[in-house]
Amino acid sequence: MSNKQKESKRKISFPHMGTISYAWSAALRIIGCEPYVEPYTSKKALSLGTKHAPEAICLPYKLILGNFIEAIEGGADYVAMITSPGCCRLGEYGKCIANALQDLGYEAKYIELQLYDGIKGLYDFLKIASGKNNPLLFSKAILVAILKVFMLDKLDSLLAYYRAREVKQGESEKHYNKALKYIDSNDTLLGLKKAQKLINEEMSKIEINKNREVLNVDITGEIYVVNDEFSNQSIEKELGRMGVQVRRSLTVSSFLKDAIIPKIFRKGETHLQRANRLAKPYLMRDIGGDAIECVSDVAYANERGIDGIIHLSPFTCMPEIMSQNIFPAMREDCEIPILPLILDEQTGRAGYITRIEAFVDLMRRRKRKREMNLKNQTAEVK
Protein backbone atom coordinates (compact mmCIF):
# COMPACT_ATOMS: atom_id res chain seq x y z
CA MET A 1 0.00 0.00 0.00
CA SER A 2 1.40 3.39 -1.01
CA ASN A 3 1.87 6.32 1.36
CA LYS A 4 -0.89 8.18 -0.49
CA GLN A 5 -3.34 5.33 0.13
CA LYS A 6 -2.40 5.19 3.79
CA GLU A 7 -2.95 8.93 4.16
CA SER A 8 -6.39 8.66 2.56
CA LYS A 9 -7.65 6.25 5.22
CA ARG A 10 -10.45 7.68 7.33
CA LYS A 11 -9.54 7.98 11.00
CA ILE A 12 -12.60 6.99 12.99
CA SER A 13 -12.98 7.19 16.76
CA PHE A 14 -15.61 5.85 19.15
CA PRO A 15 -16.23 6.22 22.88
CA HIS A 16 -14.52 3.91 25.33
CA MET A 17 -16.57 1.44 27.36
CA GLY A 18 -14.50 -1.32 28.91
CA THR A 19 -12.69 -3.29 26.18
CA ILE A 20 -15.13 -2.55 23.34
CA SER A 21 -12.41 -0.67 21.44
CA TYR A 22 -10.75 -3.98 20.51
CA ALA A 23 -13.85 -5.13 18.64
CA TRP A 24 -14.55 -1.76 17.01
CA SER A 25 -10.93 -1.42 15.89
CA ALA A 26 -10.96 -4.83 14.21
CA ALA A 27 -14.13 -4.05 12.23
CA LEU A 28 -12.73 -0.72 11.07
CA ARG A 29 -9.37 -2.20 10.06
CA ILE A 30 -11.09 -4.89 8.00
CA ILE A 31 -13.14 -2.35 6.02
CA GLY A 32 -10.04 -0.25 5.29
CA CYS A 33 -10.45 2.51 7.86
CA GLU A 34 -8.00 3.55 10.54
CA PRO A 35 -9.36 3.22 14.09
CA TYR A 36 -8.31 6.12 16.26
CA VAL A 37 -8.22 4.90 19.84
CA GLU A 38 -7.73 7.86 22.15
CA PRO A 39 -6.19 7.30 25.63
CA TYR A 40 -8.48 5.37 27.94
CA THR A 41 -11.00 7.53 29.76
CA SER A 42 -9.28 9.61 32.43
CA LYS A 43 -9.75 12.66 34.63
CA LYS A 44 -8.77 14.77 31.63
CA ALA A 45 -11.63 13.34 29.51
CA LEU A 46 -14.05 13.77 32.42
CA SER A 47 -12.94 17.37 32.91
CA LEU A 48 -13.39 18.16 29.19
CA GLY A 49 -16.82 16.51 29.07
CA THR A 50 -18.05 18.14 32.28
CA LYS A 51 -16.92 21.58 31.12
CA HIS A 52 -18.95 21.42 27.90
CA ALA A 53 -21.98 19.37 29.06
CA PRO A 54 -25.24 20.39 30.78
CA GLU A 55 -24.81 20.19 34.56
CA ALA A 56 -27.66 17.72 35.18
CA ILE A 57 -26.69 15.29 32.41
CA CYS A 58 -25.44 11.86 33.47
CA LEU A 59 -21.85 10.67 33.80
CA PRO A 60 -21.68 8.52 30.62
CA TYR A 61 -22.61 11.54 28.46
CA LYS A 62 -19.82 13.64 29.99
CA LEU A 63 -17.25 10.89 29.54
CA ILE A 64 -18.26 10.18 25.93
CA LEU A 65 -18.12 13.88 25.06
CA GLY A 66 -14.68 14.06 26.67
CA ASN A 67 -13.55 11.00 24.65
CA PHE A 68 -14.67 12.68 21.42
CA ILE A 69 -12.95 15.99 22.19
CA GLU A 70 -9.68 14.15 22.89
CA ALA A 71 -10.09 12.08 19.72
CA ILE A 72 -10.75 15.07 17.46
CA GLU A 73 -7.86 17.01 18.95
CA GLY A 74 -5.73 13.91 18.34
CA GLY A 75 -6.57 13.85 14.62
CA ALA A 76 -9.74 11.77 14.22
CA ASP A 77 -11.74 12.58 11.05
CA TYR A 78 -14.96 10.91 12.21
CA VAL A 79 -16.51 10.19 15.60
CA ALA A 80 -19.03 7.36 15.92
CA MET A 81 -21.80 7.24 18.51
CA ILE A 82 -24.49 4.71 19.33
CA THR A 83 -28.12 5.75 19.72
CA SER A 84 -31.37 4.01 20.56
CA PRO A 85 -35.13 4.61 20.68
CA GLY A 86 -37.20 4.41 23.84
CA CYS A 87 -37.38 6.19 27.18
CA CYS A 88 -33.65 6.45 27.91
CA ARG A 89 -31.93 9.78 27.22
CA LEU A 90 -29.36 7.87 25.16
CA GLY A 91 -31.63 8.46 22.16
CA GLU A 92 -31.00 12.21 22.47
CA TYR A 93 -27.29 12.03 23.34
CA GLY A 94 -26.19 11.78 19.73
CA LYS A 95 -27.82 15.04 18.68
CA CYS A 96 -26.64 16.79 21.84
CA ILE A 97 -23.05 15.62 21.36
CA ALA A 98 -23.07 16.53 17.65
CA ASN A 99 -24.34 20.03 18.53
CA ALA A 100 -21.80 20.42 21.33
CA LEU A 101 -18.90 19.49 19.02
CA GLN A 102 -20.19 21.88 16.36
CA ASP A 103 -20.52 24.72 18.89
CA LEU A 104 -16.91 24.09 19.95
CA GLY A 105 -15.83 24.55 16.35
CA TYR A 106 -14.73 20.99 15.63
CA GLU A 107 -14.99 19.86 12.01
CA ALA A 108 -14.89 16.07 12.47
CA LYS A 109 -17.84 14.28 10.90
CA TYR A 110 -20.35 12.59 13.16
CA ILE A 111 -21.80 9.09 12.51
CA GLU A 112 -24.55 7.30 14.42
CA LEU A 113 -25.15 3.58 14.86
CA GLN A 114 -28.76 2.65 15.58
CA LEU A 115 -28.56 0.01 18.32
CA TYR A 116 -31.76 -1.87 17.59
CA ASP A 117 -31.48 -2.06 13.80
CA GLY A 118 -29.60 -5.35 14.19
CA ILE A 119 -27.19 -6.54 11.50
CA LYS A 120 -28.67 -4.01 9.07
CA GLY A 121 -27.76 -1.20 11.45
CA LEU A 122 -24.17 -2.42 11.69
CA TYR A 123 -23.98 -2.82 7.90
CA ASP A 124 -25.31 0.71 7.29
CA PHE A 125 -22.85 2.10 9.83
CA LEU A 126 -19.87 0.41 8.12
CA LYS A 127 -21.14 1.64 4.76
CA ILE A 128 -21.17 5.27 5.94
CA ALA A 129 -17.89 4.92 7.83
CA SER A 130 -15.96 3.46 4.89
CA GLY A 131 -17.73 5.10 1.95
CA LYS A 132 -17.92 1.63 0.37
CA ASN A 133 -20.60 -0.99 -0.21
CA ASN A 134 -18.96 -4.40 0.01
CA PRO A 135 -21.27 -7.07 1.50
CA LEU A 136 -18.54 -9.73 1.75
CA LEU A 137 -16.08 -7.39 3.46
CA PHE A 138 -18.71 -5.99 5.82
CA SER A 139 -19.95 -9.49 6.74
CA LYS A 140 -16.41 -10.45 7.71
CA ALA A 141 -15.97 -7.25 9.74
CA ILE A 142 -19.24 -7.79 11.62
CA LEU A 143 -18.49 -11.46 12.32
CA VAL A 144 -14.96 -10.76 13.61
CA ALA A 145 -16.18 -7.88 15.79
CA ILE A 146 -18.94 -10.02 17.32
CA LEU A 147 -16.55 -12.91 17.99
CA LYS A 148 -14.12 -10.52 19.65
CA VAL A 149 -16.86 -9.16 21.91
CA PHE A 150 -17.66 -12.68 23.13
CA MET A 151 -13.96 -13.47 23.60
CA LEU A 152 -13.43 -10.24 25.56
CA ASP A 153 -16.37 -10.91 27.87
CA LYS A 154 -15.17 -14.49 28.41
CA LEU A 155 -11.69 -13.17 29.21
CA ASP A 156 -13.16 -10.69 31.72
CA SER A 157 -14.95 -13.61 33.42
CA LEU A 158 -11.65 -15.51 33.63
CA LEU A 159 -9.99 -12.44 35.13
CA ALA A 160 -12.73 -12.21 37.78
CA TYR A 161 -12.19 -15.87 38.70
CA TYR A 162 -8.40 -15.63 39.01
CA ARG A 163 -8.30 -12.17 40.58
CA ALA A 164 -10.40 -13.36 43.54
CA ARG A 165 -8.01 -16.27 44.14
CA GLU A 166 -4.56 -15.06 43.06
CA VAL A 167 -1.68 -15.65 45.47
CA LYS A 168 0.32 -12.65 44.28
CA GLN A 169 -1.81 -9.52 44.00
CA GLY A 170 -1.72 -8.00 40.52
CA GLU A 171 -0.52 -11.17 38.75
CA SER A 172 -3.91 -11.77 37.09
CA GLU A 173 -3.87 -8.28 35.63
CA LYS A 174 -0.47 -8.84 33.98
CA HIS A 175 -1.55 -12.06 32.27
CA TYR A 176 -4.88 -10.46 31.34
CA ASN A 177 -3.10 -7.62 29.53
CA LYS A 178 -1.04 -10.15 27.57
CA ALA A 179 -4.23 -12.01 26.64
CA LEU A 180 -5.78 -8.78 25.37
CA LYS A 181 -2.88 -8.41 22.93
CA TYR A 182 -3.66 -11.85 21.46
CA ILE A 183 -7.20 -10.68 20.71
CA ASP A 184 -6.10 -7.32 19.34
CA SER A 185 -3.45 -8.76 17.01
CA ASN A 186 -5.77 -11.22 15.23
CA ASP A 187 -8.46 -10.12 12.79
CA THR A 188 -9.21 -13.47 11.12
CA LEU A 189 -11.37 -16.40 12.21
CA LEU A 190 -8.41 -18.78 12.24
CA GLY A 191 -6.30 -16.24 14.11
CA LEU A 192 -8.97 -15.78 16.77
CA LYS A 193 -9.27 -19.55 17.22
CA LYS A 194 -5.53 -19.75 17.88
CA ALA A 195 -5.73 -16.68 20.11
CA GLN A 196 -8.37 -18.34 22.33
CA LYS A 197 -6.02 -21.27 22.94
CA LEU A 198 -3.17 -18.89 23.82
CA ILE A 199 -5.46 -16.93 26.15
CA ASN A 200 -6.44 -20.06 28.09
CA GLU A 201 -2.79 -21.04 28.40
CA GLU A 202 -1.82 -17.54 29.52
CA MET A 203 -4.48 -17.26 32.22
CA SER A 204 -3.80 -20.76 33.53
CA LYS A 205 -0.27 -19.62 34.50
CA ILE A 206 -1.71 -17.59 37.38
CA GLU A 207 -1.00 -19.15 40.78
CA ILE A 208 -4.19 -19.34 42.84
CA ASN A 209 -5.18 -20.25 46.38
CA LYS A 210 -7.93 -22.85 45.92
CA ASN A 211 -8.75 -22.77 49.63
CA ARG A 212 -9.44 -19.04 49.80
CA GLU A 213 -12.91 -18.11 51.00
CA VAL A 214 -14.43 -16.53 47.91
CA LEU A 215 -17.68 -14.60 47.75
CA ASN A 216 -19.74 -14.34 44.56
CA VAL A 217 -21.29 -11.02 43.62
CA ASP A 218 -23.32 -9.95 40.58
CA ILE A 219 -22.97 -6.39 39.32
CA THR A 220 -25.94 -4.85 37.56
CA GLY A 221 -27.06 -1.34 36.70
CA GLU A 222 -26.66 1.00 33.73
CA ILE A 223 -24.59 -0.87 31.13
CA TYR A 224 -21.97 1.86 30.59
CA VAL A 225 -20.96 2.25 34.25
CA VAL A 226 -21.12 -1.52 34.79
CA ASN A 227 -18.57 -2.13 32.02
CA ASP A 228 -16.41 1.00 32.20
CA GLU A 229 -13.52 0.74 34.65
CA PHE A 230 -12.98 4.49 35.00
CA SER A 231 -16.59 5.42 35.72
CA ASN A 232 -17.10 2.62 38.27
CA GLN A 233 -13.71 3.39 39.88
CA SER A 234 -12.30 -0.09 39.21
CA ILE A 235 -14.90 -1.74 41.43
CA GLU A 236 -14.11 -5.23 40.07
CA LYS A 237 -10.44 -4.83 40.93
CA GLU A 238 -11.28 -3.68 44.45
CA LEU A 239 -13.69 -6.57 45.00
CA GLY A 240 -11.16 -9.07 43.63
CA ARG A 241 -8.60 -7.78 46.11
CA MET A 242 -11.13 -8.57 48.87
CA GLY A 243 -11.65 -12.14 47.62
CA VAL A 244 -14.85 -11.51 45.68
CA GLN A 245 -15.53 -13.07 42.28
CA VAL A 246 -17.60 -10.68 40.19
CA ARG A 247 -20.09 -11.48 37.46
CA ARG A 248 -21.38 -8.64 35.28
CA SER A 249 -25.09 -9.09 34.66
CA LEU A 250 -24.95 -6.61 31.78
CA THR A 251 -22.31 -7.22 29.13
CA VAL A 252 -21.85 -6.22 25.51
CA SER A 253 -22.17 -9.86 24.43
CA SER A 254 -25.52 -10.23 26.24
CA PHE A 255 -26.71 -7.07 24.50
CA LEU A 256 -25.63 -8.47 21.11
CA LYS A 257 -27.75 -11.56 21.73
CA ASP A 258 -30.79 -9.38 22.39
CA ALA A 259 -30.41 -6.69 19.73
CA ILE A 260 -28.00 -7.76 16.98
CA ILE A 261 -27.68 -11.52 16.55
CA PRO A 262 -30.60 -13.07 14.59
CA LYS A 263 -32.84 -15.44 16.59
CA ILE A 264 -31.81 -18.45 14.53
CA PHE A 265 -28.23 -18.16 15.83
CA ARG A 266 -29.09 -17.64 19.50
CA LYS A 267 -28.75 -20.37 22.10
CA GLY A 268 -30.86 -20.44 25.24
CA GLU A 269 -32.69 -17.59 26.94
CA THR A 270 -31.35 -14.10 26.32
CA HIS A 271 -30.91 -11.52 29.05
CA LEU A 272 -33.95 -9.51 27.91
CA GLN A 273 -36.12 -12.63 27.69
CA ARG A 274 -35.11 -13.56 31.23
CA ALA A 275 -35.73 -9.97 32.33
CA ASN A 276 -39.28 -9.99 31.00
CA ARG A 277 -39.92 -13.30 32.79
CA LEU A 278 -38.38 -12.57 36.20
CA ALA A 279 -39.20 -8.88 36.54
CA LYS A 280 -42.93 -9.28 35.82
CA PRO A 281 -44.07 -9.53 39.48
CA TYR A 282 -42.37 -6.19 40.22
CA LEU A 283 -42.20 -4.29 36.90
CA MET A 284 -44.77 -5.01 34.21
CA ARG A 285 -43.05 -3.35 31.26
CA ASP A 286 -39.82 -1.83 30.03
CA ILE A 287 -39.47 1.74 31.33
CA GLY A 288 -36.26 2.56 29.49
CA GLY A 289 -32.54 2.15 30.01
CA ASP A 290 -31.61 -1.10 31.76
CA ALA A 291 -34.27 -0.90 34.49
CA ILE A 292 -36.18 -4.09 33.69
CA GLU A 293 -32.91 -6.03 33.39
CA CYS A 294 -31.72 -4.72 36.75
CA VAL A 295 -34.91 -5.71 38.55
CA SER A 296 -34.74 -9.19 37.03
CA ASP A 297 -31.02 -9.47 37.86
CA VAL A 298 -31.81 -9.20 41.56
CA ALA A 299 -34.33 -12.05 41.29
CA TYR A 300 -31.91 -14.11 39.18
CA ALA A 301 -29.02 -13.63 41.61
CA ASN A 302 -31.26 -14.62 44.52
CA GLU A 303 -32.46 -17.68 42.60
CA ARG A 304 -28.85 -18.84 42.14
CA GLY A 305 -27.86 -18.28 45.77
CA ILE A 306 -25.35 -15.51 45.02
CA ASP A 307 -23.85 -13.81 48.09
CA GLY A 308 -24.85 -10.28 47.05
CA ILE A 309 -25.61 -7.90 44.20
CA ILE A 310 -24.30 -4.39 43.55
CA HIS A 311 -26.37 -1.93 41.54
CA LEU A 312 -24.39 0.82 39.77
CA SER A 313 -26.16 3.85 38.34
CA PRO A 314 -25.18 7.29 37.07
CA PHE A 315 -26.54 10.24 39.02
CA THR A 316 -29.85 11.52 37.49
CA CYS A 317 -30.44 8.31 35.46
CA MET A 318 -34.24 8.02 35.76
CA PRO A 319 -34.64 4.31 34.76
CA GLU A 320 -32.07 3.29 37.39
CA ILE A 321 -33.71 5.51 40.02
CA MET A 322 -36.96 3.68 39.29
CA SER A 323 -35.34 0.25 39.60
CA GLN A 324 -33.68 1.21 42.91
CA ASN A 325 -37.09 2.18 44.26
CA ILE A 326 -38.44 -1.26 43.35
CA PHE A 327 -35.69 -3.16 45.23
CA PRO A 328 -37.24 -2.69 48.72
CA ALA A 329 -40.49 -4.28 47.49
CA MET A 330 -38.49 -7.30 46.30
CA ARG A 331 -37.13 -8.08 49.79
CA GLU A 332 -40.23 -10.12 50.62
CA ASP A 333 -39.21 -12.65 47.95
CA CYS A 334 -35.45 -12.01 47.63
CA GLU A 335 -33.19 -12.30 50.66
CA ILE A 336 -30.05 -11.32 48.78
CA PRO A 337 -28.16 -8.23 50.09
CA ILE A 338 -28.22 -5.30 47.63
CA LEU A 339 -25.77 -2.40 47.57
CA PRO A 340 -26.88 0.55 45.40
CA LEU A 341 -24.06 2.91 44.34
CA ILE A 342 -24.71 6.19 42.51
CA LEU A 343 -21.84 7.57 40.44
CA ASP A 344 -20.96 11.00 39.09
CA GLU A 345 -17.88 13.21 38.77
CA GLN A 346 -18.21 14.19 42.45
CA THR A 347 -18.06 10.61 43.80
CA GLY A 348 -15.28 10.43 46.39
CA ARG A 349 -13.13 7.32 46.23
CA ALA A 350 -12.51 6.93 49.99
CA GLY A 351 -16.20 6.84 50.93
CA TYR A 352 -16.95 4.64 47.90
CA ILE A 353 -14.38 2.01 48.94
CA THR A 354 -15.54 2.13 52.57
CA ARG A 355 -19.10 1.27 51.50
CA ILE A 356 -17.84 -1.65 49.37
CA GLU A 357 -15.69 -2.99 52.22
CA ALA A 358 -18.62 -2.82 54.65
CA PHE A 359 -20.83 -4.65 52.14
CA VAL A 360 -18.21 -7.40 51.70
CA ASP A 361 -17.96 -7.80 55.49
CA LEU A 362 -21.75 -8.08 55.70
CA MET A 363 -21.85 -10.76 52.99
CA ARG A 364 -19.01 -12.71 54.59
CA ARG A 365 -20.66 -12.76 58.01
CA ARG A 366 -23.97 -13.73 56.44
CA LYS A 367 -22.39 -16.56 54.47
CA ARG A 368 -20.55 -17.94 57.51
CA LYS A 369 -23.76 -17.79 59.56
CA ARG A 370 -25.67 -19.71 56.87
CA GLU A 371 -22.93 -22.33 56.65
CA MET A 372 -22.90 -22.71 60.44
CA ASN A 373 -26.70 -23.12 60.57
CA LEU A 374 -26.54 -25.71 57.80
CA LYS A 375 -23.79 -27.57 59.65
CA ASN A 376 -25.83 -27.61 62.86
CA GLN A 377 -28.95 -28.82 61.01
CA THR A 378 -26.94 -31.64 59.43
CA ALA A 379 -25.55 -32.62 62.83
CA GLU A 380 -29.06 -32.70 64.35
CA VAL A 381 -30.31 -34.99 61.56
CA LYS A 382 -27.46 -37.41 62.20
C-alpha positions in Angstrom: 0.0 0.0 0.0 1.4 3.4 -1.0 1.9 6.3 1.4 -0.9 8.2 -0.5 -3.3 5.3 0.1 -2.4 5.2 3.8 -3.0 8.9 4.2 -6.4 8.7 2.6 -7.7 6.2 5.2 -10.5 7.7 7.3 -9.5 8.0 11.0 -12.6 7.0 13.0 -13.0 7.2 16.8 -15.6 5.8 19.1 -16.2 6.2 22.9 -14.5 3.9 25.3 -16.6 1.4 27.4 -14.5 -1.3 28.9 -12.7 -3.3 26.2 -15.1 -2.6 23.3 -12.4 -0.7 21.4 -10.8 -4.0 20.5 -13.9 -5.1 18.6 -14.6 -1.8 17.0 -10.9 -1.4 15.9 -11.0 -4.8 14.2 -14.1 -4.0 12.2 -12.7 -0.7 11.1 -9.4 -2.2 10.1 -11.1 -4.9 8.0 -13.1 -2.4 6.0 -10.0 -0.3 5.3 -10.5 2.5 7.9 -8.0 3.6 10.5 -9.4 3.2 14.1 -8.3 6.1 16.3 -8.2 4.9 19.8 -7.7 7.9 22.2 -6.2 7.3 25.6 -8.5 5.4 27.9 -11.0 7.5 29.8 -9.3 9.6 32.4 -9.8 12.7 34.6 -8.8 14.8 31.6 -11.6 13.3 29.5 -14.0 13.8 32.4 -12.9 17.4 32.9 -13.4 18.2 29.2 -16.8 16.5 29.1 -18.0 18.1 32.3 -16.9 21.6 31.1 -19.0 21.4 27.9 -22.0 19.4 29.1 -25.2 20.4 30.8 -24.8 20.2 34.6 -27.7 17.7 35.2 -26.7 15.3 32.4 -25.4 11.9 33.5 -21.8 10.7 33.8 -21.7 8.5 30.6 -22.6 11.5 28.5 -19.8 13.6 30.0 -17.2 10.9 29.5 -18.3 10.2 25.9 -18.1 13.9 25.1 -14.7 14.1 26.7 -13.6 11.0 24.7 -14.7 12.7 21.4 -13.0 16.0 22.2 -9.7 14.2 22.9 -10.1 12.1 19.7 -10.7 15.1 17.5 -7.9 17.0 18.9 -5.7 13.9 18.3 -6.6 13.9 14.6 -9.7 11.8 14.2 -11.7 12.6 11.1 -15.0 10.9 12.2 -16.5 10.2 15.6 -19.0 7.4 15.9 -21.8 7.2 18.5 -24.5 4.7 19.3 -28.1 5.8 19.7 -31.4 4.0 20.6 -35.1 4.6 20.7 -37.2 4.4 23.8 -37.4 6.2 27.2 -33.6 6.5 27.9 -31.9 9.8 27.2 -29.4 7.9 25.2 -31.6 8.5 22.2 -31.0 12.2 22.5 -27.3 12.0 23.3 -26.2 11.8 19.7 -27.8 15.0 18.7 -26.6 16.8 21.8 -23.0 15.6 21.4 -23.1 16.5 17.7 -24.3 20.0 18.5 -21.8 20.4 21.3 -18.9 19.5 19.0 -20.2 21.9 16.4 -20.5 24.7 18.9 -16.9 24.1 20.0 -15.8 24.6 16.3 -14.7 21.0 15.6 -15.0 19.9 12.0 -14.9 16.1 12.5 -17.8 14.3 10.9 -20.4 12.6 13.2 -21.8 9.1 12.5 -24.6 7.3 14.4 -25.1 3.6 14.9 -28.8 2.6 15.6 -28.6 0.0 18.3 -31.8 -1.9 17.6 -31.5 -2.1 13.8 -29.6 -5.4 14.2 -27.2 -6.5 11.5 -28.7 -4.0 9.1 -27.8 -1.2 11.4 -24.2 -2.4 11.7 -24.0 -2.8 7.9 -25.3 0.7 7.3 -22.9 2.1 9.8 -19.9 0.4 8.1 -21.1 1.6 4.8 -21.2 5.3 5.9 -17.9 4.9 7.8 -16.0 3.5 4.9 -17.7 5.1 1.9 -17.9 1.6 0.4 -20.6 -1.0 -0.2 -19.0 -4.4 0.0 -21.3 -7.1 1.5 -18.5 -9.7 1.8 -16.1 -7.4 3.5 -18.7 -6.0 5.8 -19.9 -9.5 6.7 -16.4 -10.5 7.7 -16.0 -7.2 9.7 -19.2 -7.8 11.6 -18.5 -11.5 12.3 -15.0 -10.8 13.6 -16.2 -7.9 15.8 -18.9 -10.0 17.3 -16.5 -12.9 18.0 -14.1 -10.5 19.7 -16.9 -9.2 21.9 -17.7 -12.7 23.1 -14.0 -13.5 23.6 -13.4 -10.2 25.6 -16.4 -10.9 27.9 -15.2 -14.5 28.4 -11.7 -13.2 29.2 -13.2 -10.7 31.7 -14.9 -13.6 33.4 -11.6 -15.5 33.6 -10.0 -12.4 35.1 -12.7 -12.2 37.8 -12.2 -15.9 38.7 -8.4 -15.6 39.0 -8.3 -12.2 40.6 -10.4 -13.4 43.5 -8.0 -16.3 44.1 -4.6 -15.1 43.1 -1.7 -15.7 45.5 0.3 -12.6 44.3 -1.8 -9.5 44.0 -1.7 -8.0 40.5 -0.5 -11.2 38.7 -3.9 -11.8 37.1 -3.9 -8.3 35.6 -0.5 -8.8 34.0 -1.6 -12.1 32.3 -4.9 -10.5 31.3 -3.1 -7.6 29.5 -1.0 -10.2 27.6 -4.2 -12.0 26.6 -5.8 -8.8 25.4 -2.9 -8.4 22.9 -3.7 -11.9 21.5 -7.2 -10.7 20.7 -6.1 -7.3 19.3 -3.5 -8.8 17.0 -5.8 -11.2 15.2 -8.5 -10.1 12.8 -9.2 -13.5 11.1 -11.4 -16.4 12.2 -8.4 -18.8 12.2 -6.3 -16.2 14.1 -9.0 -15.8 16.8 -9.3 -19.5 17.2 -5.5 -19.8 17.9 -5.7 -16.7 20.1 -8.4 -18.3 22.3 -6.0 -21.3 22.9 -3.2 -18.9 23.8 -5.5 -16.9 26.2 -6.4 -20.1 28.1 -2.8 -21.0 28.4 -1.8 -17.5 29.5 -4.5 -17.3 32.2 -3.8 -20.8 33.5 -0.3 -19.6 34.5 -1.7 -17.6 37.4 -1.0 -19.1 40.8 -4.2 -19.3 42.8 -5.2 -20.2 46.4 -7.9 -22.9 45.9 -8.7 -22.8 49.6 -9.4 -19.0 49.8 -12.9 -18.1 51.0 -14.4 -16.5 47.9 -17.7 -14.6 47.7 -19.7 -14.3 44.6 -21.3 -11.0 43.6 -23.3 -10.0 40.6 -23.0 -6.4 39.3 -25.9 -4.9 37.6 -27.1 -1.3 36.7 -26.7 1.0 33.7 -24.6 -0.9 31.1 -22.0 1.9 30.6 -21.0 2.3 34.3 -21.1 -1.5 34.8 -18.6 -2.1 32.0 -16.4 1.0 32.2 -13.5 0.7 34.7 -13.0 4.5 35.0 -16.6 5.4 35.7 -17.1 2.6 38.3 -13.7 3.4 39.9 -12.3 -0.1 39.2 -14.9 -1.7 41.4 -14.1 -5.2 40.1 -10.4 -4.8 40.9 -11.3 -3.7 44.5 -13.7 -6.6 45.0 -11.2 -9.1 43.6 -8.6 -7.8 46.1 -11.1 -8.6 48.9 -11.6 -12.1 47.6 -14.9 -11.5 45.7 -15.5 -13.1 42.3 -17.6 -10.7 40.2 -20.1 -11.5 37.5 -21.4 -8.6 35.3 -25.1 -9.1 34.7 -25.0 -6.6 31.8 -22.3 -7.2 29.1 -21.8 -6.2 25.5 -22.2 -9.9 24.4 -25.5 -10.2 26.2 -26.7 -7.1 24.5 -25.6 -8.5 21.1 -27.8 -11.6 21.7 -30.8 -9.4 22.4 -30.4 -6.7 19.7 -28.0 -7.8 17.0 -27.7 -11.5 16.5 -30.6 -13.1 14.6 -32.8 -15.4 16.6 -31.8 -18.4 14.5 -28.2 -18.2 15.8 -29.1 -17.6 19.5 -28.7 -20.4 22.1 -30.9 -20.4 25.2 -32.7 -17.6 26.9 -31.4 -14.1 26.3 -30.9 -11.5 29.1 -33.9 -9.5 27.9 -36.1 -12.6 27.7 -35.1 -13.6 31.2 -35.7 -10.0 32.3 -39.3 -10.0 31.0 -39.9 -13.3 32.8 -38.4 -12.6 36.2 -39.2 -8.9 36.5 -42.9 -9.3 35.8 -44.1 -9.5 39.5 -42.4 -6.2 40.2 -42.2 -4.3 36.9 -44.8 -5.0 34.2 -43.1 -3.4 31.3 -39.8 -1.8 30.0 -39.5 1.7 31.3 -36.3 2.6 29.5 -32.5 2.1 30.0 -31.6 -1.1 31.8 -34.3 -0.9 34.5 -36.2 -4.1 33.7 -32.9 -6.0 33.4 -31.7 -4.7 36.8 -34.9 -5.7 38.6 -34.7 -9.2 37.0 -31.0 -9.5 37.9 -31.8 -9.2 41.6 -34.3 -12.0 41.3 -31.9 -14.1 39.2 -29.0 -13.6 41.6 -31.3 -14.6 44.5 -32.5 -17.7 42.6 -28.8 -18.8 42.1 -27.9 -18.3 45.8 -25.4 -15.5 45.0 -23.8 -13.8 48.1 -24.8 -10.3 47.0 -25.6 -7.9 44.2 -24.3 -4.4 43.5 -26.4 -1.9 41.5 -24.4 0.8 39.8 -26.2 3.8 38.3 -25.2 7.3 37.1 -26.5 10.2 39.0 -29.9 11.5 37.5 -30.4 8.3 35.5 -34.2 8.0 35.8 -34.6 4.3 34.8 -32.1 3.3 37.4 -33.7 5.5 40.0 -37.0 3.7 39.3 -35.3 0.3 39.6 -33.7 1.2 42.9 -37.1 2.2 44.3 -38.4 -1.3 43.4 -35.7 -3.2 45.2 -37.2 -2.7 48.7 -40.5 -4.3 47.5 -38.5 -7.3 46.3 -37.1 -8.1 49.8 -40.2 -10.1 50.6 -39.2 -12.6 48.0 -35.5 -12.0 47.6 -33.2 -12.3 50.7 -30.0 -11.3 48.8 -28.2 -8.2 50.1 -28.2 -5.3 47.6 -25.8 -2.4 47.6 -26.9 0.6 45.4 -24.1 2.9 44.3 -24.7 6.2 42.5 -21.8 7.6 40.4 -21.0 11.0 39.1 -17.9 13.2 38.8 -18.2 14.2 42.5 -18.1 10.6 43.8 -15.3 10.4 46.4 -13.1 7.3 46.2 -12.5 6.9 50.0 -16.2 6.8 50.9 -17.0 4.6 47.9 -14.4 2.0 48.9 -15.5 2.1 52.6 -19.1 1.3 51.5 -17.8 -1.6 49.4 -15.7 -3.0 52.2 -18.6 -2.8 54.6 -20.8 -4.6 52.1 -18.2 -7.4 51.7 -18.0 -7.8 55.5 -21.8 -8.1 55.7 -21.9 -10.8 53.0 -19.0 -12.7 54.6 -20.7 -12.8 58.0 -24.0 -13.7 56.4 -22.4 -16.6 54.5 -20.6 -17.9 57.5 -23.8 -17.8 59.6 -25.7 -19.7 56.9 -22.9 -22.3 56.6 -22.9 -22.7 60.4 -26.7 -23.1 60.6 -26.5 -25.7 57.8 -23.8 -27.6 59.6 -25.8 -27.6 62.9 -28.9 -28.8 61.0 -26.9 -31.6 59.4 -25.5 -32.6 62.8 -29.1 -32.7 64.3 -30.3 -35.0 61.6 -27.5 -37.4 62.2 
